[in-house]
Amino acid sequence: MPLVKQVAHTCVFARDLDAVEAFYRDVIGIERKFDFKRGDKRIGFYLDFGNRTFVEVFLKGESRFEESNQINHICFETEDLDGFIAHVKSKGVAITEKKLGVDHTWQAWLADPSGVKLEIFEYTKDSMQFGPDGVVCQVDW
């Protein structure tokens, strides 16, 4: 069994959340799954591409969209995060311990040799990605 099942999500930054949401909805045909809010302020949203594949969009007004920095990180799904972490450590690669994210999904972080940030997900029965649409994920960071 492979250690990584599939790409779970890709995170991108946006200067204008409404314009990016409209583009994905109206041009690409992808609906918003849920919003991220800090207090009352919407700071991002999740797009559902089906088959457990998502794009996460966060507001970052000062972002510069250049070829070298358009993607923030790539997230891969595993069904055994503890086993994945043990495997990565056995290869001498640094990885964070797992923690339960605000979306109720287990996560750990590492980087590839070029410094590309990789997030590894293990979904739970309470993961917001598979709950009802339109709810808010209240962030604490």
Backbone as JSON, one array per atom type, in Angstrom:
{
  "sequence": "MPLVKQVAHTCVFARDLDAVEAFYRDVIGIERKFDFKRGDKRIGFYLDFGNRTFVEVFLKGESRFEESNQINHICFETEDLDGFIAHVKSKGVAITEKKLGVDHTWQAWLADPSGVKLEIFEYTKDSMQFGPDGVVCQVDW",
  "N": [[0.85, -1.18, 0.0], [0.62, 2.19, -0.9], [2.33, 4.96, 0.71], [1.32, 7.54, 0.48], [-1.86, 8.55, -0.46], [-3.23, 10.29, -2.3], [-3.26, 13.6, -3.81], [-4.38, 15.94, -1.52], [-5.05, 18.7, -1.04], [-4.28, 21.89, -2.55], [-2.79, 24.95, -1.66], [-3.4, 28.32, -2.28], [-2.64, 31.81, -2.58], [-4.59, 34.84, -2.49], [-5.35, 38.12, -3.64], [-7.8, 39.26, -3.75], [-10.48, 37.92, -2.47], [-13.21, 37.61, -3.24], [-13.16, 37.95, -6.04], [-11.51, 35.82, -6.81], [-13.0, 33.65, -5.87], [-15.3, 33.96, -7.49], [-14.15, 33.51, -10.02], [-13.33, 30.77, -9.86], [-15.83, 29.61, -9.4], [-17.51, 30.59, -11.53], [-16.01, 30.45, -13.92], [-14.42, 28.11, -13.83], [-16.17, 26.32, -12.68], [-16.36, 25.33, -10.07], [-17.53, 24.98, -6.81], [-17.59, 26.75, -3.65], [-16.65, 25.15, -0.66], [-16.42, 25.59, 2.16], [-15.95, 28.43, 4.37], [-13.08, 30.1, 5.78], [-12.7, 31.87, 8.73], [-11.53, 34.58, 10.69], [-12.49, 35.59, 13.59], [-15.05, 37.75, 12.74], [-14.19, 38.23, 10.21], [-13.79, 37.13, 6.93], [-11.22, 35.13, 5.8], [-10.5, 33.33, 3.96], [-11.24, 30.43, 1.89], [-12.47, 27.14, 1.01], [-12.31, 25.1, -1.84], [-14.1, 22.61, -3.56], [-13.06, 19.99, -5.41], [-13.96, 17.5, -5.89], [-13.82, 13.91, -5.37], [-12.26, 13.89, -3.01], [-10.43, 15.95, -3.3], [-9.12, 19.18, -3.06], [-8.87, 22.81, -3.27], [-7.37, 25.28, -1.41], [-7.87, 28.58, -0.5], [-6.41, 31.56, 0.51], [-6.58, 34.89, 1.79], [-4.17, 37.22, 0.97], [-2.99, 40.06, 0.77], [-0.55, 41.33, 0.17], [0.73, 39.59, -1.46], [2.77, 38.5, -4.2], [2.37, 37.52, -7.41], [4.35, 35.58, -8.91], [6.25, 33.45, -11.06], [7.85, 31.89, -9.42], [6.64, 31.7, -6.9], [3.85, 31.09, -6.66], [2.39, 29.0, -5.51], [1.62, 27.98, -2.26], [1.75, 25.64, -0.6], [1.67, 22.05, -0.93], [-0.64, 19.51, -0.34], [-0.82, 16.21, 0.78], [-2.7, 13.22, 1.06], [-2.88, 10.69, 3.53], [-3.58, 7.45, 4.9], [-2.51, 6.68, 7.22], [-1.06, 8.48, 9.27], [0.71, 8.4, 11.44], [2.36, 6.22, 10.75], [3.41, 7.25, 8.39], [4.86, 9.48, 9.32], [6.76, 8.16, 10.92], [8.11, 6.73, 8.93], [9.2, 8.83, 7.35], [10.89, 10.05, 9.23], [12.63, 7.92, 9.62], [14.11, 8.06, 7.34], [15.71, 10.17, 7.79], [14.69, 12.7, 7.44], [13.34, 15.82, 8.35], [10.27, 16.29, 10.03], [7.2, 17.58, 11.25], [5.55, 16.87, 14.38], [2.37, 15.19, 14.54], [-0.65, 17.08, 14.49], [-3.94, 18.09, 15.47], [-5.82, 19.83, 13.25], [-7.66, 22.98, 12.86], [-9.76, 22.34, 11.25], [-10.43, 19.84, 12.01], [-8.82, 17.75, 11.12], [-6.08, 15.54, 11.04], [-2.67, 16.57, 10.84], [0.64, 17.0, 9.49], [3.85, 18.44, 8.82], [6.41, 18.91, 6.36], [9.28, 19.47, 4.26], [10.28, 19.45, 0.83], [13.4, 18.7, -0.91], [13.88, 21.07, -2.29], [12.71, 22.95, -0.75], [9.97, 23.2, -0.92], [6.95, 23.39, 0.71], [5.26, 20.76, 2.27], [2.27, 19.37, 3.26], [0.85, 16.84, 5.17], [-2.04, 14.98, 5.34], [-4.37, 13.28, 7.45], [-7.51, 12.31, 7.31], [-10.35, 12.62, 9.53], [-13.33, 11.31, 11.16], [-14.67, 13.6, 11.72], [-13.72, 15.57, 10.04], [-13.94, 18.67, 8.44], [-13.98, 18.95, 5.7], [-15.65, 17.06, 4.65], [-18.11, 17.48, 5.68], [-21.23, 19.32, 5.99], [-21.92, 21.79, 3.44], [-21.0, 25.29, 3.42], [-20.48, 25.9, 6.09], [-18.53, 27.47, 8.73], [-15.09, 27.56, 9.31], [-13.51, 28.32, 12.06], [-10.6, 29.93, 12.64], [-7.65, 29.77, 14.71], [-5.2, 30.94, 14.57]],
  "CA": [[0.0, 0.0, 0.0], [1.45, 3.41, -0.94], [2.27, 5.81, 1.9], [0.46, 8.69, 0.17], [-3.0, 8.1, -1.26], [-3.49, 11.22, -3.4], [-3.18, 15.0, -3.42], [-5.56, 16.32, -0.75], [-5.36, 20.07, -1.47], [-3.23, 22.86, -2.83], [-3.12, 26.25, -1.08], [-2.96, 29.48, -3.05], [-2.97, 33.12, -2.0], [-5.4, 35.72, -3.33], [-5.45, 39.52, -3.2], [-9.23, 39.58, -3.72], [-11.18, 36.65, -2.29], [-14.45, 37.56, -4.02], [-12.83, 37.77, -7.45], [-11.0, 34.46, -6.99], [-14.15, 32.75, -5.72], [-16.13, 34.09, -8.7], [-13.44, 32.86, -11.12], [-13.45, 29.32, -9.73], [-17.24, 29.23, -9.54], [-18.11, 30.93, -12.81], [-15.17, 30.07, -15.05], [-13.97, 26.72, -13.68], [-17.33, 25.5, -12.3], [-16.13, 24.72, -8.76], [-18.2, 25.72, -5.73], [-16.96, 26.87, -2.34], [-17.08, 24.14, 0.31], [-16.62, 26.32, 3.42], [-15.13, 29.62, 4.58], [-12.25, 30.29, 6.96], [-12.88, 33.2, 9.29], [-10.85, 34.99, 11.9], [-13.55, 36.43, 14.13], [-16.08, 37.96, 11.72], [-13.58, 38.51, 8.91], [-13.48, 35.99, 6.06], [-9.83, 35.19, 5.38], [-10.25, 32.33, 2.95], [-12.29, 29.44, 1.63], [-12.09, 25.85, 0.43], [-12.99, 24.72, -3.08], [-14.24, 21.15, -3.64], [-12.86, 19.48, -6.77], [-14.48, 16.13, -5.94], [-12.88, 12.8, -5.1], [-11.4, 14.23, -1.88], [-9.4, 16.87, -3.78], [-9.55, 20.54, -2.77], [-7.95, 23.94, -3.31], [-7.55, 26.17, -0.27], [-7.52, 29.93, -0.92], [-6.31, 32.49, 1.63], [-6.32, 36.28, 1.49], [-2.82, 37.72, 1.25], [-2.96, 41.25, -0.07], [0.79, 41.71, -0.26], [1.35, 38.53, -2.27], [3.18, 38.8, -5.57], [2.18, 36.31, -8.19], [5.47, 35.35, -9.81], [6.39, 32.02, -11.34], [8.56, 31.17, -8.36], [5.97, 31.63, -5.59], [2.4, 31.1, -6.74], [1.8, 27.96, -4.68], [2.13, 28.01, -0.89], [2.11, 24.28, -0.22], [0.89, 20.96, -1.5], [-1.05, 18.6, 0.72], [-1.07, 14.83, 0.38], [-3.5, 12.45, 2.01], [-2.46, 9.35, 3.91], [-4.52, 6.8, 5.81], [-1.73, 6.31, 8.4], [-0.13, 9.58, 9.49], [1.77, 7.96, 12.35], [3.28, 5.42, 9.95], [4.08, 8.14, 7.45], [5.84, 10.25, 10.09], [7.85, 7.24, 11.28], [8.86, 6.44, 7.71], [9.97, 10.03, 6.98], [11.98, 10.19, 10.21], [13.62, 6.85, 9.39], [14.92, 8.49, 6.2], [16.52, 11.31, 8.21], [14.05, 13.94, 6.99], [12.6, 16.5, 9.41], [8.83, 16.4, 9.88], [6.59, 17.97, 12.52], [4.65, 15.89, 14.99], [1.02, 15.42, 14.05], [-1.55, 17.87, 15.34], [-5.29, 18.17, 14.94], [-6.07, 21.17, 12.73], [-8.95, 23.6, 13.17], [-10.77, 21.67, 10.43], [-10.59, 18.5, 12.61], [-8.04, 16.8, 10.34], [-4.7, 15.4, 11.5], [-1.72, 17.11, 9.88], [2.07, 17.12, 9.79], [4.5, 19.26, 7.79], [7.79, 18.72, 6.02], [9.63, 20.18, 3.03], [11.08, 18.67, -0.1], [14.76, 19.24, -0.96], [13.88, 22.43, -2.82], [12.05, 23.82, 0.21], [8.52, 23.24, -1.12], [6.26, 22.92, 1.9], [4.32, 19.67, 2.07], [1.4, 19.06, 4.38], [0.31, 15.49, 5.07], [-3.34, 14.92, 6.01], [-5.14, 12.07, 7.7], [-8.86, 12.75, 7.63], [-11.06, 11.98, 10.64], [-14.78, 11.28, 10.93], [-15.18, 14.96, 11.93], [-13.07, 16.52, 9.14], [-14.9, 19.6, 7.85], [-14.0, 18.81, 4.25], [-16.69, 16.11, 4.25], [-19.35, 17.85, 6.35], [-22.15, 20.13, 5.18], [-21.38, 22.98, 2.79], [-21.38, 26.6, 3.93], [-20.14, 26.15, 7.49], [-17.35, 28.3, 8.93], [-13.97, 27.02, 10.06], [-12.98, 29.43, 12.84], [-9.18, 29.7, 12.85], [-7.09, 30.28, 15.95], [-3.81, 31.31, 14.28]],
  "C": [[0.89, 1.24, 0.0], [1.28, 4.24, 0.34], [1.35, 7.0, 1.69], [-0.62, 8.21, -0.79], [-3.25, 8.98, -2.48], [-3.19, 12.63, -2.92], [-4.47, 15.36, -2.71], [-6.0, 17.75, -1.1], [-4.09, 20.83, -1.8], [-3.69, 24.2, -2.28], [-2.56, 27.35, -1.97], [-3.37, 30.75, -2.33], [-3.76, 33.94, -3.0], [-5.38, 37.13, -2.76], [-6.9, 39.94, -3.04], [-10.01, 38.28, -3.66], [-12.43, 36.54, -3.16], [-14.17, 37.31, -5.5], [-12.33, 36.34, -7.72], [-12.13, 33.44, -6.85], [-15.02, 32.77, -6.97], [-15.47, 33.39, -9.88], [-13.61, 31.34, -11.03], [-14.89, 28.84, -9.89], [-17.73, 29.41, -10.97], [-17.31, 30.47, -14.02], [-14.81, 28.58, -15.0], [-15.13, 25.79, -13.31], [-17.2, 24.8, -10.97], [-16.74, 25.6, -7.68], [-17.36, 25.74, -4.46], [-17.53, 25.81, -1.4], [-17.36, 24.78, 1.67], [-15.67, 27.49, 3.49], [-14.23, 29.42, 5.78], [-12.51, 31.71, 7.43], [-11.98, 33.37, 10.5], [-11.78, 36.01, 12.53], [-14.65, 36.52, 13.09], [-15.51, 38.12, 10.32], [-13.28, 37.22, 8.14], [-12.05, 36.15, 5.56], [-9.5, 34.14, 4.31], [-11.43, 31.4, 2.77], [-11.69, 28.19, 1.01], [-12.92, 25.62, -0.81], [-12.97, 23.2, -3.18], [-14.15, 20.69, -5.09], [-13.35, 18.05, -6.92], [-13.39, 15.11, -5.66], [-11.84, 13.15, -4.06], [-10.23, 15.13, -2.28], [-9.9, 18.3, -3.67], [-8.46, 21.55, -3.1], [-8.36, 24.87, -2.18], [-7.06, 27.55, -0.7], [-7.51, 30.83, 0.32], [-5.98, 33.89, 1.12], [-4.9, 36.64, 1.89], [-2.59, 38.89, 0.32], [-1.61, 41.62, -0.59], [1.45, 40.65, -1.13], [1.67, 39.04, -3.67], [3.1, 37.52, -6.35], [3.26, 36.23, -9.26], [5.6, 33.85, -10.01], [7.0, 31.25, -10.18], [7.79, 31.04, -7.05], [4.44, 31.61, -5.64], [1.74, 30.08, -5.82], [2.45, 28.0, -3.31], [2.57, 26.64, -0.41], [1.24, 23.28, -0.96], [0.58, 20.0, -0.37], [-1.36, 17.23, 0.13], [-1.85, 14.12, 1.47], [-2.85, 11.09, 2.28], [-3.54, 8.76, 4.82], [-3.83, 6.38, 7.1], [-0.67, 7.38, 8.64], [1.01, 9.17, 10.42], [2.82, 7.14, 11.59], [4.07, 6.26, 8.97], [5.19, 8.92, 8.15], [7.04, 9.37, 10.46], [8.73, 6.94, 10.07], [9.76, 7.62, 7.32], [11.15, 10.2, 7.94], [13.05, 9.13, 9.99], [14.53, 7.17, 8.21], [15.78, 9.7, 6.53], [15.97, 12.65, 7.78], [13.24, 14.52, 8.15], [11.13, 16.59, 9.05], [8.26, 16.78, 11.24], [5.85, 16.77, 13.11], [3.24, 16.16, 14.45], [0.25, 16.29, 15.04], [-2.91, 17.91, 14.66], [-5.56, 19.61, 14.53], [-7.45, 21.69, 13.1], [-10.09, 23.0, 12.35], [-11.0, 20.23, 10.86], [-9.92, 17.41, 11.79], [-6.63, 16.76, 10.91], [-3.75, 15.91, 10.42], [-0.3, 17.06, 10.42], [2.7, 17.82, 8.59], [5.95, 18.86, 7.61], [8.07, 19.52, 4.75], [10.43, 19.25, 2.14], [12.48, 19.3, -0.19], [14.86, 20.66, -1.53], [13.23, 23.43, -1.87], [10.56, 23.96, 0.0], [7.85, 22.64, 0.1], [5.24, 21.85, 1.52], [3.56, 19.43, 3.36], [0.85, 17.65, 4.13], [-0.94, 15.42, 5.94], [-3.73, 13.47, 6.3], [-6.52, 12.53, 8.16], [-9.43, 11.98, 8.81], [-12.55, 11.96, 10.31], [-15.38, 12.68, 11.08], [-14.56, 16.0, 10.99], [-14.11, 17.35, 8.4], [-15.01, 19.46, 6.33], [-15.14, 17.91, 3.78], [-18.0, 16.35, 4.99], [-20.23, 18.67, 5.43], [-21.45, 21.35, 4.59], [-21.8, 24.24, 3.55], [-21.06, 26.86, 5.38], [-18.85, 26.98, 7.55], [-16.32, 27.54, 9.74], [-13.3, 28.2, 10.77], [-11.52, 29.15, 13.17], [-8.7, 30.33, 14.15], [-5.61, 30.65, 15.78], [-3.77, 32.58, 13.53]]
}
